[in-house]
Amino acid sequence: MAFAAVSGLVFVAGQHLMREMKVQQRISVPIGKQEVAPGLLDGLNAVVLKYFNEKRFKVEGPTRSKLRQELLRAGFFHPEAISYYIFWRIGLVVGLPLLGYLIAMILLPEQSSLLKLGLVALLTVIAIFGPDAYIARRKRLLADEYATAFPDLLDLMVVCVDAGLGLEAGLDRISGEIIKKSYALGMNLLLMGAETRAGRSTIDALASFADRLGVDAARAFVGTLRQSIELGSDVGDALRVFSEEMRDKRLLRAEEQANKLPVKMVLPLGACIFPVILLVILFPVMVKLTTVFRAVH
């Protein structure tokens, strides 16, 4: 037991150190470089930027703005995220049906043509709708992550404002701490800081920040700060009240998820555990009945 306890402590400490090292590496990398893996070949990067560039495919105007907004909400902060999106869309639409055709010809040569056609059609549908479904799923996961991390952001902002820092200085100060809790939220804070340093007003940068996150908590946060700035009220008091409200909402959301667990456990219990229990109960009876029938015959 002592050996197991020591091993567990060492494992937990190692995982914590590895996570801290990864966070520090992410912070040290400039904005826009995090999405490209270190081992990615420069040739692939050059091919994507040359042949799948957004300008080459005429992705401009409102379409580009909307697509860029969706990718930012899904956590893709790379400057050339649209080009990579085009690359993967075209690659999947071409590659998956071709893969299905090769599988049908090589591995299923004796099957019916209808089955082969169905396989190719299924992979084609996945290739067409798969990227958008993946982005939508990432947006949902990030929305939950933002809702969980927002009370911590507000608490840090209250501390910074009470310590005498301004709104912009406080947001810059907490970016490094928030990125440890939520990488995507921290990156959005860094982008907002870059916008304000580039000359954009604080209110416009906050509005853009809320649009990138796309969650109600961010919109309410921006609305609270905007009212405080425009009316000249104390930002610290407004943040303190809003922070308490957000913590209450997070607690209610946790209680809601806990109350959903019994309903979610019905299917695993019915499909996995109940048949095993039924088999354990009935197996001796079945053995006894089999013995009795053999004795009779």
Phi, psi and chi 1 to 4 in degrees:
 res  aa     phi    psi   chi1   chi2   chi3   chi4
   1 MET       -  -39.9  -67.2  176.4   63.5      -
   2 ALA   -64.4  -42.2      -      -      -      -
   3 PHE   -61.6  -42.2  176.9   75.7      -      -
   4 ALA   -64.2  -39.9      -      -      -      -
   5 ALA   -65.3  -44.2      -      -      -      -
   6 VAL   -64.0  -41.7  172.9      -      -      -
   7 SER   -62.5  -41.8  -59.5      -      -      -
   8 GLY   -63.2  -41.7      -      -      -      -
   9 LEU   -63.1  -42.5  -70.2  175.2      -      -
  10 VAL   -63.5  -41.3  171.4      -      -      -
  11 PHE   -63.8  -45.9  176.2   77.3      -      -
  12 VAL   -63.2  -42.2  171.5      -      -      -
  13 ALA   -64.8  -39.5      -      -      -      -
  14 GLY   -64.5  -41.7      -      -      -      -
  15 GLN   -63.3  -40.2  -67.8  -66.6  -38.5      -
  16 HIS   -64.6  -43.7  177.5   71.7      -      -
  17 LEU   -64.4  -41.4  -69.1  175.7      -      -
  18 MET   -63.4  -40.5  -70.1  -64.9  -65.0      -
  19 ARG   -64.7  -40.9 -175.8  167.6   59.4 -107.6
  20 GLU   -64.8  -39.2  -69.6  -65.0  -33.0      -
  21 MET   -64.1  -41.5  -69.4  173.9   60.8      -
  22 LYS   -65.6  -39.1  -69.1  179.9  179.2  179.0
  23 VAL   -63.8  -43.7  167.9      -      -      -
  24 GLN   -64.7  -36.5  -66.1  -60.1  -33.3      -
  25 GLN   -64.8  -39.8  -69.8  175.7   -1.3      -
  26 ARG   -64.9  -40.9  -73.8  177.8  171.6  179.3
  27 ILE   -65.0  -37.2  -64.5  175.3      -      -
  28 SER   -74.2  -17.8   62.0      -      -      -
  29 VAL   -83.6  134.8  178.1      -      -      -
  30 PRO   -62.3  159.5  -21.2   31.6      -      -
  31 ILE   -62.2  135.0  -64.3  176.0      -      -
  32 GLY    98.1   -7.3      -      -      -      -
  33 LYS  -105.0   -5.3  -58.8  -63.8 -176.4 -179.2
  34 GLN   -75.5  -25.9  -69.0   86.2   -4.5      -
  35 GLU   -79.4  -16.7  -65.2  -62.2  -32.5      -
  36 VAL   -92.9  122.0 -179.3      -      -      -
  37 ALA   -66.7  146.9      -      -      -      -
  38 PRO   -60.3  -32.4  -23.3   33.1      -      -
  39 GLY   -89.0    7.8      -      -      -      -
  40 LEU   -71.1  134.3 -171.6   62.7      -      -
  41 LEU   -68.3  139.4  -62.6  176.6      -      -
  42 ASP   -64.8  -28.3  -66.0  -25.1      -      -
  43 GLY   -64.4  -42.1      -      -      -      -
  44 LEU   -63.7  -41.2  177.4   60.6      -      -
  45 ASN   -61.5  -42.4 -171.1   22.8      -      -
  46 ALA   -65.9  -39.2      -      -      -      -
  47 VAL   -65.1  -43.0  167.7      -      -      -
  48 VAL   -62.8  -46.6  170.8      -      -      -
  49 LEU   -71.3  -23.8  -61.4 -178.1      -      -
  50 LYS   -90.0  -47.0 -178.6  177.2 -179.9 -179.4
  51 TYR   -98.9  -16.5  -63.3  103.4      -      -
  52 PHE  -120.9   26.9  -61.9   91.9      -      -
  53 ASN   -65.8  145.4 -169.2  -84.5      -      -
  54 GLU   -61.7  -32.8   56.2 -171.1   81.3      -
  55 LYS   -70.6  -32.0  -64.2 -179.2 -179.3  178.7
  56 ARG   -64.9  -33.6 -173.9 -176.6 -175.7   92.5
  57 PHE   -98.9   12.4  -73.5   85.9      -      -
  58 LYS    60.3   38.4  -54.1  -62.3 -178.7 -178.0
  59 VAL   -88.0   94.1 -177.9      -      -      -
  60 GLU  -138.6  169.4  -60.0  173.0  -11.4      -
  61 GLY    66.1 -142.2      -      -      -      -
  62 PRO   -61.1  -32.8  -21.9   32.7      -      -
  63 THR   -63.9  -44.0  -57.6      -      -      -
  64 ARG   -64.4  -43.7 -177.4 -169.6 -177.2  -79.6
  65 SER   -61.6  -42.6  -59.7      -      -      -
  66 LYS   -67.0  -43.4 -177.2  178.6  179.4 -179.4
  67 LEU   -64.8  -41.4  179.5   57.8      -      -
  68 ARG   -62.9  -39.5  179.7   62.4  177.9  167.6
  69 GLN   -64.4  -41.9 -170.2   82.3  -15.3      -
  70 GLU   -64.4  -40.7  -66.9  -65.5  -43.7      -
  71 LEU   -67.7  -38.2  -67.9  174.9      -      -
  72 LEU   -65.2  -40.3  -74.1  174.0      -      -
  73 ARG   -66.3  -26.4  -71.4 -178.3  177.7  178.9
  74 ALA   -85.8   -2.5      -      -      -      -
  75 GLY    94.9   15.8      -      -      -      -
  76 PHE  -100.3  103.3  -63.3  102.4      -      -
  77 PHE  -101.5    1.3  -59.4   99.7      -      -
  78 HIS   -65.2  139.1 -166.2  -84.3      -      -
  79 PRO   -58.9  -30.6  -21.2   30.4      -      -
  80 GLU  -102.7   31.4  -57.4  -64.2  -22.9      -
  81 ALA   -62.7  -33.6      -      -      -      -
  82 ILE   -66.6  -39.0  -64.3  178.4      -      -
  83 SER   -64.5  -41.7  -61.2      -      -      -
  84 TYR   -67.7  -34.4  -79.0   95.4      -      -
  85 TYR   -62.5  -44.7  173.2   80.6      -      -
  86 ILE   -62.2  -41.9  -64.6  171.6      -      -
  87 PHE   -60.1  -47.5  167.8   73.8      -      -
  88 TRP   -71.3  -34.4  -75.7  111.2      -      -
  89 ARG   -62.1  -49.1  -74.2  -61.4  -61.1 -103.0
  90 ILE   -67.8  -40.8  -64.0  176.6      -      -
  91 GLY   -61.8  -41.6      -      -      -      -
  92 LEU   -70.0  -41.4  -71.7  174.5      -      -
  93 VAL   -63.5  -33.9  169.7      -      -      -
  94 VAL   -86.0  -42.1  174.1      -      -      -
  95 GLY   -76.9  -44.0      -      -      -      -
  96 LEU   -65.8  -46.2  -80.4 -176.9      -      -
  97 PRO   -61.6  -37.2  -24.8   35.4      -      -
  98 LEU   -64.7  -40.3 -179.6   60.9      -      -
  99 LEU   -63.4  -42.4  177.0   62.6      -      -
 100 GLY   -62.1  -39.1      -      -      -      -
 101 TYR   -65.2  -42.3  176.8   77.0      -      -
 102 LEU   -65.3  -40.5  -67.0  177.0      -      -
 103 ILE   -63.0  -41.6  -68.2  175.0      -      -
 104 ALA   -66.0  -38.0      -      -      -      -
 105 MET   -78.0  -34.7  -67.5  -65.1  102.2      -
 106 ILE   -92.7  -48.2  -62.4  174.7      -      -
 107 LEU   -93.1  -21.7  -59.4  179.8      -      -
 108 LEU  -125.0   52.8  -54.0  172.6      -      -
 109 PRO   -70.8  -25.6   27.3  -33.7      -      -
 110 GLU   -94.1   -3.1  -61.1  179.1   -5.0      -
 111 GLN   -78.4  167.8  -59.7  -63.4  -32.3      -
 112 SER   -72.3  157.3   62.8      -      -      -
 113 SER   -65.8  -30.6  -59.6      -      -      -
 114 LEU   -64.2  -40.5 -176.2   60.7      -      -
 115 LEU   -65.5  -41.7  177.7   61.3      -      -
 116 LYS   -64.2  -43.7  -62.4  177.3 -177.7  177.9
 117 LEU   -63.5  -38.7 -178.9   60.5      -      -
 118 GLY   -64.1  -38.5      -      -      -      -
 119 LEU   -64.0  -45.6  176.1   61.4      -      -
 120 VAL   -64.1  -41.2  175.5      -      -      -
 121 ALA   -65.6  -39.3      -      -      -      -
 122 LEU   -63.3  -45.7  175.4   62.0      -      -
 123 LEU   -66.7  -32.3  -67.9  179.2      -      -
 124 THR   -65.3  -43.0  -56.9      -      -      -
 125 VAL   -63.1  -41.5  171.5      -      -      -
 126 ILE   -62.7  -40.7  -66.8  175.0      -      -
 127 ALA   -65.7  -33.4      -      -      -      -
 128 ILE   -78.5  -46.2  -66.1  173.6      -      -
 129 PHE   -98.4  -10.6  -62.7  102.3      -      -
 130 GLY   -62.7  -49.1      -      -      -      -
 131 PRO   -59.0  -43.6  -25.7   34.6      -      -
 132 ASP   -66.5  -36.9  -69.5  -24.5      -      -
 133 ALA   -66.2  -38.1      -      -      -      -
 134 TYR   -65.2  -42.9  174.3   71.2      -      -
 135 ILE   -65.2  -41.3  -69.8  175.6      -      -
 136 ALA   -62.8  -38.8      -      -      -      -
 137 ARG   -66.5  -42.0 -178.0  175.9 -178.3  -85.1
 138 ARG   -62.6  -37.8  -80.8 -175.2   61.6  104.8
 139 LYS   -63.3  -41.4  -73.3  169.1   58.2  178.7
 140 ARG   -65.0  -43.3  -70.2 -166.5  -59.4  -90.6
 141 LEU   -64.8  -41.6  -66.1  176.5      -      -
 142 LEU   -67.8  -34.6  -75.0  179.6      -      -
 143 ALA   -61.6  -42.5      -      -      -      -
 144 ASP   -64.8  -39.0  -65.7  -22.7      -      -
 145 GLU   -65.1  -41.7 -177.2  178.3  -43.0      -
 146 TYR   -62.7  -44.5  -65.6  151.2      -      -
 147 ALA   -61.7  -32.6      -      -      -      -
 148 THR   -76.5  -36.3  -56.7      -      -      -
 149 ALA   -87.8  -15.6      -      -      -      -
 150 PHE   -63.1  -41.7 -124.8   90.1      -      -
 151 PRO   -58.4  -36.6  -26.8   35.7      -      -
 152 ASP   -65.7  -39.8  -61.2  -30.6      -      -
 153 LEU   -60.0  -44.2 -177.8  149.6      -      -
 154 LEU   -66.6  -39.1  -65.3  171.8      -      -
 155 ASP   -61.7  -43.2  -68.6  -21.6      -      -
 156 LEU   -65.9  -36.9  -68.8  175.2      -      -
 157 MET   -65.0  -39.9  -82.6  -62.3  -58.1      -
 158 VAL   -61.5  -43.1  170.3      -      -      -
 159 VAL   -62.3  -44.3  173.0      -      -      -
 160 CYS   -65.4  -43.0  -68.7      -      -      -
 161 VAL   -66.7  -40.6  172.1      -      -      -
 162 ASP   -65.3  -27.9  -70.1  -17.6      -      -
 163 ALA   -79.1   -4.9      -      -      -      -
 164 GLY   105.1    1.8      -      -      -      -
 165 LEU   -79.4  148.6  -67.2  177.9      -      -
 166 GLY   -75.7  177.5      -      -      -      -
 167 LEU   -65.2  -47.9 -177.2   60.1      -      -
 168 GLU   -66.2  -43.9  -62.9  179.4    8.4      -
 169 ALA   -64.0  -37.0      -      -      -      -
 170 GLY   -66.5  -41.6      -      -      -      -
 171 LEU   -64.5  -40.3  -70.0  171.3      -      -
 172 ASP   -65.2  -36.5  -71.0  -22.4      -      -
 173 ARG   -68.7  -37.4  177.8   63.9 -179.2   84.2
 174 ILE   -88.5   -6.1   67.6  174.4      -      -
 175 SER   -59.6  -43.3  -61.9      -      -      -
 176 GLY   -65.6  -30.6      -      -      -      -
 177 GLU   -78.7  -39.6  -61.4  -62.9  -32.1      -
 178 ILE   -67.8  -32.6  -67.3  -62.0      -      -
 179 ILE   -65.8  -22.1 -154.2  170.5      -      -
 180 LYS   -73.6  -32.6  -60.5  177.2 -177.1  178.6
 181 LYS   -82.2  -45.6  177.1   73.0  174.1  179.4
 182 SER  -143.3  110.7  171.7      -      -      -
 183 TYR   -61.6  -44.7  172.0   69.6      -      -
 184 ALA   -65.7  -42.1      -      -      -      -
 185 LEU   -65.5  -40.1 -177.3   58.0      -      -
 186 GLY   -63.6  -38.7      -      -      -      -
 187 MET   -65.9  -37.3  -72.2  -60.0  -59.6      -
 188 ASN   -65.2  -36.2  -81.4  -72.1      -      -
 189 LEU   -65.7  -39.9  -73.2  174.2      -      -
 190 LEU   -64.2  -39.9  -68.6  176.2      -      -
 191 LEU   -64.3  -38.9  -73.9  173.9      -      -
 192 MET   -65.4  -40.6 -175.4  175.6   63.8      -
 193 GLY   -63.3  -37.7      -      -      -      -
 194 ALA   -65.3  -36.5      -      -      -      -
 195 GLU   -65.6  -43.5  -70.4  178.9  -10.4      -
 196 THR   -67.2  -36.8   55.0      -      -      -
 197 ARG   -69.6  -25.1  -73.8 -169.9  -65.6  -89.0
 198 ALA   -79.7   -3.8      -      -      -      -
 199 GLY   112.6    0.0      -      -      -      -
 200 ARG   -78.3  146.1 -162.4  170.3 -171.5 -179.2
 201 SER   -68.7  156.9   64.7      -      -      -
 202 THR   -63.2  -40.1  -56.5      -      -      -
 203 ILE   -65.1  -43.7  -65.6  178.1      -      -
 204 ASP   -65.8  -39.7  -67.8  -21.0      -      -
 205 ALA   -64.6  -38.8      -      -      -      -
 206 LEU   -66.0  -39.8  -73.5  170.7      -      -
 207 ALA   -63.9  -41.8      -      -      -      -
 208 SER   -64.6  -37.5  177.6      -      -      -
 209 PHE   -60.4  -44.2  171.4   74.7      -      -
 210 ALA   -66.3  -37.4      -      -      -      -
 211 ASP   -66.2  -38.2  -69.9  -22.1      -      -
 212 ARG   -66.8  -38.2  -75.7 -164.2  -58.0  -89.8
 213 LEU   -75.5  -40.9  -94.9   61.5      -      -
 214 GLY    67.7   29.8      -      -      -      -
 215 VAL  -122.0  155.1  -65.8      -      -      -
 216 ASP   -65.6  -34.0  -65.0  -25.5      -      -
 217 ALA   -63.1  -39.8      -      -      -      -
 218 ALA   -67.4  -40.4      -      -      -      -
 219 ARG   -65.0  -40.9  -62.2 -173.2 -176.1   96.1
 220 ALA   -66.4  -38.5      -      -      -      -
 221 PHE   -62.2  -45.4  170.7   68.0      -      -
 222 VAL   -66.8  -40.3  171.7      -      -      -
 223 GLY   -62.5  -39.9      -      -      -      -
 224 THR   -64.0  -45.7  -58.1      -      -      -
 225 LEU   -66.1  -37.9  -67.2 -179.7      -      -
 226 ARG   -63.6  -44.0  176.3  179.1  -66.4  177.5
 227 GLN   -63.2  -39.9  -69.8  179.1   -2.3      -
 228 SER   -65.8  -39.9  -61.3      -      -      -
 229 ILE   -69.4  -45.2  -66.1  172.8      -      -
 230 GLU   -71.4  -35.9  -67.5  177.3  -10.3      -
 231 LEU   -88.8  -12.1  -61.5  176.9      -      -
 232 GLY    77.8   19.1      -      -      -      -
 233 SER   -80.9  173.0   59.8      -      -      -
 234 ASP   -72.7  119.5 -170.3   -0.6      -      -
 235 VAL   -67.2  -35.5  177.3      -      -      -
 236 GLY   -62.3  -42.9      -      -      -      -
 237 ASP   -65.1  -42.3  -67.1  -21.3      -      -
 238 ALA   -63.4  -42.4      -      -      -      -
 239 LEU   -66.7  -36.3  -72.9  174.7      -      -
 240 ARG   -65.8  -44.2 -167.6  173.7  -67.7  105.9
 241 VAL   -65.1  -43.9  173.3      -      -      -
 242 PHE   -66.7  -34.6 -171.2   68.7      -      -
 243 SER   -63.6  -43.1  175.2      -      -      -
 244 GLU   -63.3  -40.1  -66.1  176.0   -1.4      -
 245 GLU   -64.0  -41.2 -178.8 -178.8   -8.0      -
 246 MET   -68.1  -36.0  -70.6  -59.5  -61.3      -
 247 ARG   -65.4  -39.5  -79.5 -162.1  -61.6  -89.9
 248 ASP   -63.3  -40.7  -67.6  -20.9      -      -
 249 LYS   -65.4  -38.6  -72.7 -176.4  177.5 -179.5
 250 ARG   -65.2  -38.7 -177.2  169.6   64.8  177.5
 251 LEU   -64.6  -42.4 -179.9   59.6      -      -
 252 LEU   -64.4  -37.9  -69.1  174.9      -      -
 253 ARG   -66.7  -38.2 -171.5  166.8   53.2 -106.5
 254 ALA   -65.7  -41.2      -      -      -      -
 255 GLU   -64.7  -37.8  -67.9  177.5   -8.1      -
 256 GLU   -63.1  -43.4 -179.9 -176.6   -1.7      -
 257 GLN   -64.4  -37.0  -65.5  -65.1  -31.8      -
 258 ALA   -66.9  -37.3      -      -      -      -
 259 ASN   -70.3  -22.3  -67.7  -30.3      -      -
 260 LYS   -79.8  -15.7  -70.3 -179.8 -180.0  178.5
 261 LEU   -60.7  -44.3  -74.8  178.1      -      -
 262 PRO   -58.1  -38.3  -25.5   35.3      -      -
 263 VAL   -68.4  -41.3  179.1      -      -      -
 264 LYS   -68.5  -23.7  -66.3 -179.5  178.9  179.3
 265 MET   -81.7  -10.0  -72.4  -65.6  -65.9      -
 266 VAL   -63.9  -47.1  170.6      -      -      -
 267 LEU   -64.5  -49.4 -176.5   60.5      -      -
 268 PRO   -60.3  -38.5  -23.2   33.2      -      -
 269 LEU   -64.4  -44.8  -73.6  172.6      -      -
 270 GLY   -69.7  -33.4      -      -      -      -
 271 ALA   -89.7  -28.8      -      -      -      -
 272 CYS  -115.8  -47.3  -58.0      -      -      -
 273 ILE   -87.6  -44.0  -59.9  178.0      -      -
 274 PHE   -60.7  -43.9 -179.7   72.2      -      -
 275 PRO   -60.5  -35.8  -24.7   35.5      -      -
 276 VAL   -66.6  -44.3  176.1      -      -      -
 277 ILE   -62.1  -42.2  -63.9  176.1      -      -
 278 LEU   -62.6  -40.4 -172.1   63.0      -      -
 279 LEU   -66.0  -40.9 -179.8   62.5      -      -
 280 VAL   -64.0  -37.4  170.4      -      -      -
 281 ILE   -73.1  -42.2  -65.5  174.0      -      -
 282 LEU   -86.4  -18.0  -65.4 -178.8      -      -
 283 PHE   -60.2  -47.3 -175.4   73.6      -      -
 284 PRO   -60.3  -37.3  -22.5   34.3      -      -
 285 VAL   -65.0  -42.0  178.1      -      -      -
 286 MET   -64.1  -41.2  -65.8  172.0   60.2      -
 287 VAL   -62.9  -42.3  172.6      -      -      -
 288 LYS   -64.8  -42.9 -174.4   66.0  175.7  178.7
 289 LEU   -64.9  -39.5  -70.3  175.5      -      -
 290 THR   -62.3  -41.1  -56.1      -      -      -
 291 THR   -65.1  -40.3  -55.4      -      -      -
 292 VAL   -66.0  -44.0  171.6      -      -      -
 293 PHE   -63.6  -38.2  -72.9  148.3      -      -
 294 ARG   -66.7  -38.3  -72.4  179.4  178.2  176.9
 295 ALA   -67.0  -36.4      -      -      -      -
 296 VAL   -67.5  -43.6  171.1      -      -      -
 297 HIS   -79.0      -  -68.3  -71.2      -      -
